Amino acid sequence: MFKNKIPDIGMSEKDLFEDLENSKNLDLDWKSGKTFGAVYYPGESYSKAISSAYVKFMHENAFDPQLFNSILNMENELVQQTASLFSSNQKLFGNLTSGGTESIFLALLSARNWSTKHKNIKNPEVILSSSAHPAFLKAMNFLSIKAIIIPTNNDFNLNLKVFKEAINQNTILLVGSAPAYPTGMIDPISELSNLALENNLLLHIDACIGGFLLSYLKKCNYTIPLFDFNLEGVSSLSVDLHKYAYAPKGSSVLLYRNDELRKEQFSVYPSWEGGIYGSTSFLGTKPGGIVAATWFTLNHIGENGYVGLTQKTMSATKVIYDFIQKSEDLSIIGNPIMSLLAFHSEKYDIFHIADELSNLGWYIGRLQNPRGIHLVVSQIHADGAAENFISDLQTVLNSLKKSKIKNKMVKSTDAFAVNTLKKTGFTSIKKTILSKAKSTKKSKKRLIYDLKSDLNIEESDDLFKSILSNFY
């Protein structure tokens, strides 16, 4: 399928669609629920309808609000519909963005600009927990904001005491997660809200992965602590709609308590030779198809549909959670509140278990500090995938139990390979890992974590940037 130049004569639709279909054979069978994360699928019926809405507006550009009133009206409606989940009595202000990373980037940009203008802060700092999403660090690197990272407590909760002690004259923003990705635990947002009010600080809530689902868990009578604009100290909140709202990829909403703060994310250049330029978000060209498809998704699935999808998600989560809780070999990390689960093992190398699951076709996350397996459960896992997963997980555990001698040999072989390679130096480590990064042989990702343990920050950065570059 891969070609090095544009064909002299365009290929037929039939041949190209055949190539597209064949290329899917390279992918995991995600529609059967083999992926825990990255993919959020509402089912074939919803998906077909949502895709049709995207196609209907795929050529429209939402960049200029004066160009397509249809797109403008849809964005305003979907933002307010989303906002209604996070405030019981106040009008909020926001925009659709391309995803959680852009929403976080813009929230930091607004906080920096607002604090420069109103508090004359020239060396801005943001305080966040070590469990906060790396998108914050990514954005702060671009925006020249200093990150003050507070390690979590031993129980994986945000360390509120140290958070408070870190506040100084350069602090512009506090960050809370609802939930934090690694463990699925919600930070103490009420306490952070009080802390923000006491110190006249802004507070952003990263509800990208969980905010939508948490809102519907409330509607399903789950006890969910306050995490949104019903707390007076919350000044902004990000929520992805391409996750548990099941909109197409490239859809997130960033909400603000007031319009003055939102305006700080806008880019305007009134004196440009090309005319007056203004943009509400990071993107210039903004796909009209995403706006239309997101609007369609919210209004097509509706309240009743989302309640049903939420119940399916939590039923699948319970299947896996209960299995882990009853297992003598595994234990849950932290105290998850929704459908993000992390677990580890005292008996076996959890990354060895992860490799074996990968070899069986599962896409799963891996945690470090502590080492663990990470799952993002959604409604797609409710039709047998959760049961299939625990069946395969039990098979892997049984194999480890029966093959104690073999497992000791694997551990010894792994340790010998890692220690031998470490002695050769960073250049050899990098060369070896890059040569195996795209291998189709059995997964041994566990060795990468062991190999990187002795690398310094510069070496680690170079190694993983090189791995990424090696794929493209």
VEXLUMRO-535193 format. One record per residue (C-alpha): chain; x, y, z. Coordinates in pm, 1 decimal, decimal comma. Example, Ala and Ser with C-alpha at 12.3 -4.5 7.8 and 13.67 -1.06 7.14 Angstrom:
! residues 2
REC  c         x         y         z
REC  A    1230,0    -450,0     780,0
REC  A    1367,0    -106,0     714,0
This chain:
! residues 472
REC  c         x         y         z
REC  A       0,0       0,0       0,0
REC  A     280,1     244,1      82,9
REC  A     401,1     446,9    -212,9
REC  A     688,7     693,8    -229,9
REC  A     527,6     941,8    -466,7
REC  A     185,5    1058,7    -573,4
REC  A      74,3     837,1    -865,7
REC  A      92,5     993,4   -1212,1
REC  A    -264,1     882,1   -1274,5
REC  A    -507,4     867,4    -987,7
REC  A    -602,3     519,8    -873,9
REC  A    -961,1     398,6    -883,4
REC  A   -1189,5     426,0    -583,0
REC  A   -1225,9      48,4    -584,8
REC  A    -851,9     -17,3    -563,1
REC  A    -794,1     248,5    -300,0
REC  A   -1079,1     133,3     -79,7
REC  A    -947,8    -220,4    -113,8
REC  A    -606,0     -97,7       2,3
REC  A    -767,8      83,5     293,4
REC  A    -960,0    -224,8     396,9
REC  A    -653,7    -447,1     370,6
REC  A    -449,2    -203,8     577,8
REC  A    -683,3    -267,8     870,8
REC  A    -539,0    -617,6     894,8
REC  A    -229,8    -454,0    1046,9
REC  A    -434,3    -317,0    1339,5
REC  A    -560,0    -465,3    1662,3
REC  A    -916,7    -592,2    1662,4
REC  A   -1034,3    -288,7    1856,5
REC  A   -1403,2    -326,3    1772,7
REC  A   -1408,8    -645,7    1976,3
REC  A   -1280,0    -452,2    2277,8
REC  A    -913,8    -557,0    2259,7
REC  A    -796,7    -201,8    2338,9
REC  A    -813,5     -48,6    2685,8
REC  A    -767,2     316,7    2598,4
REC  A    -716,8     532,8    2287,4
REC  A   -1044,6     413,8    2129,3
REC  A   -1394,8     506,4    2248,4
REC  A   -1664,4     350,4    2034,7
REC  A   -2039,4     398,5    2084,4
REC  A   -2140,8     101,7    1868,2
REC  A   -2202,4      52,2    1496,8
REC  A   -2541,2     223,5    1476,2
REC  A   -2434,3     542,2    1652,9
REC  A   -2102,7     542,6    1469,7
REC  A   -2254,5     531,7    1121,8
REC  A   -2488,7     819,6    1196,1
REC  A   -2211,6    1030,2    1353,5
REC  A   -1985,4     964,0    1053,4
REC  A   -2258,2    1087,9     818,9
REC  A   -2281,6    1413,3    1014,3
REC  A   -1905,0    1458,3     983,5
REC  A   -1910,3    1404,0     606,5
REC  A   -2194,6    1653,1     559,4
REC  A   -1973,3    1934,9     695,1
REC  A   -1624,2    1801,9     616,2
REC  A   -1541,4    2090,6     378,8
REC  A   -1664,3    2372,0     603,7
REC  A   -1409,1    2570,7     806,5
REC  A   -1500,5    2683,4    1157,3
REC  A   -1208,3    2928,0    1176,0
REC  A   -1406,2    3245,4    1104,1
REC  A   -1728,1    3274,0    1309,5
REC  A   -1874,0    3499,4    1038,1
REC  A   -1826,4    3248,1     758,5
REC  A   -2057,6    2957,8     846,0
REC  A   -2341,6    3046,1    1081,8
REC  A   -2444,3    2680,3    1087,1
REC  A   -2110,5    2575,2    1238,5
REC  A   -2103,6    2871,8    1478,0
REC  A   -2451,2    2789,4    1610,9
REC  A   -2357,9    2423,7    1656,6
REC  A   -2038,6    2507,0    1847,8
REC  A   -2222,2    2748,1    2077,0
REC  A   -2495,3    2492,3    2141,0
REC  A   -2265,3    2198,8    2212,4
REC  A   -2047,9    2410,6    2444,1
REC  A   -2351,5    2519,7    2647,2
REC  A   -2492,1    2166,2    2649,7
REC  A   -2159,7    2043,8    2787,0
REC  A   -2142,9    2334,0    3033,9
REC  A   -2482,8    2236,1    3175,8
REC  A   -2319,0    1921,5    3317,2
REC  A   -2069,1    2122,2    3522,7
REC  A   -2265,8    2413,8    3666,0
REC  A   -2611,2    2409,9    3820,3
REC  A   -2685,5    2781,5    3805,7
REC  A   -2417,5    2978,7    3621,3
REC  A   -2353,8    3058,5    3255,0
REC  A   -2009,9    2940,2    3149,3
REC  A   -1791,7    3043,8    2856,6
REC  A   -1595,7    2812,1    2632,5
REC  A   -1492,1    2679,1    2295,8
REC  A   -1446,2    2350,5    2117,7
REC  A   -1080,6    2246,0    2083,3
REC  A    -897,8    1966,6    1904,8
REC  A    -844,3    1759,5    2219,8
REC  A    -738,7    1754,9    2581,7
REC  A    -384,6    1870,6    2506,6
REC  A    -507,4    2184,6    2330,6
REC  A    -761,6    2251,3    2606,5
REC  A    -488,7    2225,1    2869,9
REC  A    -251,3    2438,2    2660,9
REC  A    -511,1    2714,5    2628,3
REC  A    -605,1    2702,5    2998,2
REC  A    -238,4    2757,3    3086,5
REC  A    -204,5    3031,7    2825,0
REC  A    -506,5    3213,9    2968,3
REC  A    -376,5    3179,5    3323,3
REC  A     -34,6    3311,2    3223,5
REC  A    -172,2    3605,9    3024,3
REC  A    -430,8    3695,9    3288,7
REC  A    -173,7    3683,6    3569,5
REC  A      73,3    3894,1    3371,7
REC  A    -192,6    4155,9    3306,2
REC  A    -368,0    4164,4    3644,2
REC  A     -92,6    4059,2    3888,7
REC  A     222,4    4160,9    3697,7
REC  A     372,9    3812,6    3742,1
REC  A     675,8    3779,7    3513,8
REC  A     805,7    3436,4    3622,3
REC  A     486,8    3227,2    3632,0
REC  A     467,3    2897,2    3818,1
REC  A     196,0    2631,1    3815,6
REC  A     154,1    2379,6    4097,7
REC  A      39,3    2030,2    4002,5
REC  A      57,6    1676,2    4134,5
REC  A     296,8    1418,1    3990,5
REC  A     -17,7    1227,4    3884,6
REC  A    -134,3    1513,1    3659,0
REC  A    -127,7    1449,6    3284,9
REC  A     202,3    1517,1    3099,6
REC  A      10,7    1747,9    2864,3
REC  A      57,0    2015,0    3132,9
REC  A     435,4    1976,5    3120,0
REC  A     425,3    1973,8    2741,9
REC  A     230,2    2300,7    2734,1
REC  A     442,8    2467,8    3002,7
REC  A     753,8    2385,7    2802,0
REC  A     609,5    2586,2    2511,2
REC  A     477,2    2866,6    2730,5
REC  A     785,2    2920,4    2949,8
REC  A     594,1    2842,5    3268,3
REC  A     773,2    2671,7    3555,4
REC  A     613,9    2348,6    3673,2
REC  A     613,4    2284,7    4049,1
REC  A     548,3    1910,3    4068,3
REC  A     429,8    1774,2    4403,1
REC  A     476,2    1395,2    4451,9
REC  A     163,9    1208,0    4557,4
REC  A     123,4    1061,9    4905,2
REC  A     192,9     694,4    4969,1
REC  A    -178,6     626,1    4915,4
REC  A    -151,4     795,3    4569,7
REC  A    -363,0    1092,2    4679,6
REC  A    -261,4    1448,5    4599,9
REC  A     -43,3    1591,3    4878,8
REC  A    -247,1    1893,3    4982,1
REC  A      -8,5    2001,3    5260,3
REC  A     290,6    2030,0    5026,3
REC  A      68,0    2186,0    4759,4
REC  A     -15,6    2463,3    5004,4
REC  A     347,2    2512,0    5107,0
REC  A     454,2    2549,5    4742,3
REC  A     240,3    2861,3    4681,3
REC  A     446,7    3179,9    4642,0
REC  A     435,6    3519,5    4471,1
REC  A     495,9    3359,1    4127,4
REC  A     213,7    3104,9    4148,8
REC  A     -53,6    3168,6    3884,8
REC  A    -252,1    2844,0    3881,4
REC  A    -332,3    2528,6    4076,4
REC  A    -419,7    2208,5    3888,6
REC  A    -657,6    1932,5    3996,7
REC  A    -751,2    1612,2    3814,9
REC  A   -1096,0    1453,4    3795,4
REC  A    -979,6    1185,4    3784,4
REC  A    -600,0    1148,8    3770,6
REC  A    -517,5     916,8    3482,2
REC  A    -278,4     671,5    3655,7
REC  A    -512,1     550,6    3932,2
REC  A    -858,1     685,4    3841,5
REC  A    -872,1     874,5    4173,3
REC  A   -1020,3    1223,3    4197,7
REC  A    -799,7    1487,8    4356,9
REC  A    -944,2    1673,4    4660,1
REC  A   -1099,6    1943,4    4441,4
REC  A   -1304,9    2103,0    4722,3
REC  A    -987,2    2162,6    4922,7
REC  A    -805,1    2293,5    4615,4
REC  A   -1097,7    2528,8    4553,3
REC  A   -1065,7    2668,2    4906,0
REC  A    -689,8    2699,7    4861,0
REC  A    -737,5    2893,8    4536,7
REC  A    -987,6    3131,0    4698,5
REC  A    -769,9    3188,3    5004,5
REC  A    -471,0    3280,7    4787,9
REC  A    -652,7    3461,0    4505,4
REC  A    -534,5    3200,9    4252,4
REC  A    -683,5    3041,4    3945,9
REC  A    -772,7    2669,9    3957,7
REC  A    -796,6    2448,7    3649,8
REC  A    -964,8    2108,8    3664,0
REC  A    -845,4    1848,9    3416,0
REC  A   -1162,1    1646,6    3362,4
REC  A   -1055,3    1549,4    3010,7
REC  A   -1081,4    1174,7    3048,0
REC  A   -1344,9    1147,2    3317,8
REC  A   -1557,0    1459,5    3345,5
REC  A   -1830,4    1352,5    3107,9
REC  A   -1862,5    1004,8    3258,1
REC  A   -1849,7    1138,8    3615,1
REC  A   -2140,6    1370,6    3532,7
REC  A   -2348,9    1075,8    3416,8
REC  A   -2242,9     863,2    3710,6
REC  A   -2411,4    1129,2    3924,2
REC  A   -2726,4    1084,8    3716,4
REC  A   -2698,6     710,7    3784,9
REC  A   -2693,2     785,1    4160,8
REC  A   -2322,7     719,5    4217,4
REC  A   -2167,7     928,3    4492,9
REC  A   -1926,1    1161,3    4318,7
REC  A   -1746,2    1441,6    4506,3
REC  A   -1780,1    1795,4    4371,6
REC  A   -1516,3    1873,5    4111,0
REC  A   -1666,3    2141,7    3887,2
REC  A   -1795,7    2501,5    3876,9
REC  A   -2031,0    2432,7    4164,9
REC  A   -1713,8    2495,9    4365,8
REC  A   -1647,1    2869,3    4372,3
REC  A   -1270,7    2838,6    4335,9
REC  A   -1279,1    2650,9    4004,5
REC  A   -1195,5    2897,6    3726,7
REC  A   -1159,4    2662,1    3427,8
REC  A   -1227,3    2300,3    3333,6
REC  A   -1141,1    2083,4    3033,7
REC  A   -1348,0    1784,9    2921,9
REC  A   -1292,7    1566,2    2616,6
REC  A   -1598,1    1473,2    2413,3
REC  A   -1409,5    1221,6    2199,0
REC  A   -1376,9     998,8    2504,5
REC  A   -1687,6     911,7    2706,6
REC  A   -1917,6    1137,6    2501,4
REC  A   -1816,9     921,0    2200,2
REC  A   -1770,9    1210,4    1955,5
REC  A   -1509,3    1164,0    1677,5
REC  A   -1142,0    1211,5    1756,6
REC  A   -1041,3    1576,6    1781,2
REC  A   -1315,3    1704,0    2012,5
REC  A   -1273,1    1865,2    2355,3
REC  A   -1436,5    2157,6    2535,0
REC  A   -1255,5    2412,4    2749,5
REC  A   -1485,0    2599,5    2989,5
REC  A   -1426,6    2915,2    3193,9
REC  A   -1614,6    3075,2    3479,6
REC  A   -1597,3    3417,5    3312,8
REC  A   -1545,8    3559,6    2966,0
REC  A   -1255,1    3783,7    3066,8
REC  A   -1041,9    3478,4    3140,2
REC  A   -1150,0    3304,5    2819,1
REC  A   -1049,4    3606,0    2609,5
REC  A    -689,9    3557,2    2721,7
REC  A    -671,9    3239,9    2508,2
REC  A    -766,1    3431,2    2191,4
REC  A    -499,7    3538,2    1942,2
REC  A    -559,0    3868,9    1760,1
REC  A    -334,8    4066,2    1524,6
REC  A    -525,2    4379,9    1415,6
REC  A    -238,0    4535,9    1214,2
REC  A    -140,3    4242,6     990,6
REC  A     -96,9    4326,2     620,0
REC  A    -334,5    4044,7     535,3
REC  A    -617,3    4205,4     730,8
REC  A    -740,6    4179,3    1086,8
REC  A    -663,4    3830,2    1217,4
REC  A    -835,6    3667,3    1510,7
REC  A    -846,8    3307,1    1636,0
REC  A   -1029,5    3169,7    1938,7
REC  A    -810,2    2863,2    1993,7
REC  A    -473,3    2719,2    1896,2
REC  A    -590,2    2599,1    1556,5
REC  A    -624,3    2826,4    1255,8
REC  A    -828,6    2609,3    1023,1
REC  A   -1086,7    2427,8    1236,0
REC  A   -1263,4    2128,8    1075,9
REC  A   -1634,2    2194,2    1038,7
REC  A   -1692,6    1819,5    1032,8
REC  A   -1572,6    1784,1    1392,5
REC  A   -1805,8    2059,3    1513,2
REC  A   -2106,0    1912,2    1330,8
REC  A   -2031,2    1552,5    1430,7
REC  A   -1979,8    1647,9    1797,7
REC  A   -2304,2    1846,0    1803,8
REC  A   -2478,8    1552,5    1633,7
REC  A   -2332,0    1303,2    1882,6
REC  A   -2457,1    1486,7    2191,1
REC  A   -2803,1    1535,5    2049,8
REC  A   -2837,5    1192,4    1888,9
REC  A   -2724,0     984,1    2186,6
REC  A   -2901,0    1213,8    2433,6
REC  A   -2944,4    1183,2    2809,0
REC  A   -3105,9     841,1    2801,1
REC  A   -2843,2     704,0    2565,3
REC  A   -2555,7     831,4    2777,5
REC  A   -2708,6     683,8    3091,5
REC  A   -2723,7     347,9    2914,5
REC  A   -2363,0     373,6    2789,0
REC  A   -2248,9     473,2    3138,0
REC  A   -2420,8     173,8    3294,0
REC  A   -2259,9     -58,5    3037,8
REC  A   -1919,1      92,9    3106,8
REC  A   -1950,6      45,0    3480,4
REC  A   -2082,5    -310,1    3447,4
REC  A   -1772,1    -402,2    3243,9
REC  A   -1552,5    -221,7    3496,1
REC  A   -1709,7    -419,7    3782,4
REC  A   -1636,7    -751,0    3609,3
REC  A   -1265,4    -670,8    3591,7
REC  A   -1248,8    -494,7    3929,5
REC  A   -1414,3    -786,7    4110,6
REC  A   -1176,9   -1036,0    3947,2
REC  A    -872,2    -838,9    4060,2
REC  A   -1011,3    -790,2    4412,0
REC  A   -1066,8   -1164,8    4451,2
REC  A    -732,3   -1262,4    4299,4
REC  A    -454,9   -1387,3    4526,7
REC  A    -198,4   -1269,2    4271,4
REC  A    -315,1    -915,3    4190,4
REC  A    -420,8    -601,4    4373,6
REC  A    -578,7    -270,3    4276,4
REC  A    -358,0      38,8    4288,3
REC  A    -524,6     323,8    4475,7
REC  A    -897,9     372,4    4509,8
REC  A   -1050,4     426,5    4161,8
REC  A   -1385,3     602,3    4142,4
REC  A   -1488,5     528,0    3783,5
REC  A   -1370,5     316,6    3490,8
REC  A    -993,7     366,9    3507,2
REC  A    -828,1      71,6    3677,7
REC  A    -466,8       2,3    3766,1
REC  A    -332,3    -313,3    3927,6
REC  A      -2,9    -475,4    4020,4
REC  A     130,9    -800,6    4158,5
REC  A     352,3    -885,9    4454,4
REC  A     412,4   -1238,1    4324,6
REC  A     497,4   -1185,1    3958,8
REC  A     662,4    -928,0    3735,9
REC  A     357,8    -724,0    3629,5
REC  A     535,2    -612,3    3311,6
REC  A     590,5    -977,7    3221,4
REC  A     214,7   -1025,6    3260,7
REC  A     160,7    -716,4    3044,0
REC  A     387,8    -857,8    2773,6
REC  A     199,0   -1187,4    2772,3
REC  A    -133,3   -1003,1    2740,3
REC  A      10,6    -799,0    2453,2
REC  A     114,2   -1122,2    2284,2
REC  A    -249,0   -1232,3    2310,8
REC  A    -358,5    -920,3    2121,3
REC  A    -452,7    -683,5    2405,8
REC  A    -361,1    -315,0    2407,5
REC  A    -305,5    -209,1    2768,5
REC  A    -126,2      69,8    2952,5
REC  A     171,0      33,4    3184,3
REC  A     231,5     236,5    3497,6
REC  A     558,2     304,1    3674,3
REC  A     617,5     412,1    4033,7
REC  A     467,4     165,2    4114,3
REC  A     481,1     -72,1    3819,0
REC  A     134,6    -173,2    3710,1
REC  A    -109,3    -249,2    3431,5
REC  A    -350,7      29,3    3341,7
REC  A    -695,6     -16,2    3185,9
REC  A    -938,4     240,6    3048,9
REC  A   -1270,5      56,7    3039,0
REC  A   -1559,4     176,8    2822,0
REC  A   -1891,8      49,1    2695,6
REC  A   -1721,6    -153,1    2419,9
REC  A   -1597,0    -392,4    2688,5
REC  A   -1946,6    -473,1    2812,7
REC  A   -2036,3    -723,6    2540,6
REC  A   -1796,1   -1000,2    2636,4
REC  A   -1459,7    -824,3    2610,2
REC  A   -1425,0    -780,3    2988,0
REC  A   -1488,1   -1152,8    3041,4
REC  A   -1245,0   -1241,8    2759,1
REC  A    -980,8   -1020,2    2915,7
REC  A   -1001,8   -1177,5    3261,4
REC  A   -1002,1   -1521,3    3099,6
REC  A    -676,2   -1441,8    2920,4
REC  A    -537,5   -1278,0    3234,3
REC  A    -618,6   -1590,8    3434,9
REC  A    -451,7   -1804,0    3166,3
REC  A    -135,4   -1594,9    3194,2
REC  A    -139,3   -1622,5    3574,6
REC  A    -193,7   -1998,2    3558,9
REC  A      99,1   -2031,7    3320,7
REC  A     322,4   -1835,5    3556,6
REC  A     215,9   -2053,2    3850,1
REC  A     283,8   -2379,7    3666,3
REC  A     617,8   -2272,0    3524,2
REC  A     803,1   -2148,3    3832,6
REC  A    1136,9   -2280,1    3710,8
REC  A    1082,2   -2132,2    3365,5
REC  A     982,8   -1799,4    3519,5
REC  A    1298,0   -1791,3    3729,6
REC  A    1496,7   -1858,8    3414,1
REC  A    1313,2   -1576,9    3232,4
REC  A    1387,1   -1339,2    3519,8
REC  A    1751,4   -1443,8    3524,0
REC  A    1779,3   -1411,8    3146,9
REC  A    1612,3   -1069,4    3154,6
REC  A    1838,9    -950,1    3434,2
REC  A    2150,8   -1081,6    3259,5
REC  A    2053,0    -918,4    2927,6
REC  A    1973,8    -585,8    3094,6
REC  A    2290,5    -577,0    3305,7
REC  A    2511,3    -680,3    3013,6
REC  A    2362,0    -413,8    2790,7
REC  A    2388,1    -146,6    3062,5
REC  A    2762,8    -208,7    3079,5
REC  A    2800,3    -129,4    2709,4
REC  A    2683,4     229,1    2758,4
REC  A    2401,6     448,5    2636,3
REC  A    2489,5     433,3    2265,7
REC  A    2460,9      54,1    2257,1
REC  A    2142,2      58,2    2467,1
REC  A    1984,8     304,1    2225,3
REC  A    2095,1     108,8    1917,1
REC  A    1960,9    -220,3    2056,9
REC  A    1623,0     -76,3    2159,9
REC  A    1573,9     103,3    1827,4
REC  A    1652,7    -216,1    1636,0
REC  A    1375,2    -398,2    1823,6
REC  A    1118,5    -116,7    1861,7
REC  A     914,9    -215,8    1555,8
REC  A     968,2    -588,8    1592,7
REC  A     667,1    -814,9    1538,7
REC  A     815,2   -1079,3    1767,8
REC  A     685,3   -1141,5    2118,9
REC  A     662,2    -829,7    2333,5
REC  A     944,0    -759,9    2579,4
REC  A     859,5    -401,9    2665,0
REC  A     939,1    -483,3    3027,4
REC  A    1309,0    -468,6    2940,2
REC  A    1283,2    -106,2    2824,1
REC  A    1168,5       3,0    3170,5
REC  A    1457,7    -185,8    3329,7
REC  A    1711,2     -47,0    3082,9
REC  A    1605,7     314,1    3134,6
REC  A    1635,0     294,9    3513,2
REC  A    2002,4     405,9    3516,1
REC  A    1974,7     668,2    3241,0
REC  A    1988,5    1037,2    3323,5
REC  A    1716,1    1279,1    3207,8
REC  A    1900,0    1382,0    2890,6
REC  A    1964,4    1020,5    2789,2
REC  A    1604,0     917,3    2863,0
REC  A    1469,0    1208,0    2660,1
REC  A    1696,7    1128,0    2366,8
REC  A    1613,8     756,8    2380,1
REC  A    1237,5     796,9    2371,1
REC  A    1243,5    1078,4    2115,0
REC  A    1452,7     844,9    1898,2
REC  A    1203,3     561,0    1947,2
REC  A     920,7     790,5    1834,3
REC  A    1123,5     913,0    1537,3
REC  A    1200,7     553,5    1441,6
REC  A     831,4     488,4    1374,3
REC  A     793,3     763,5    1113,2
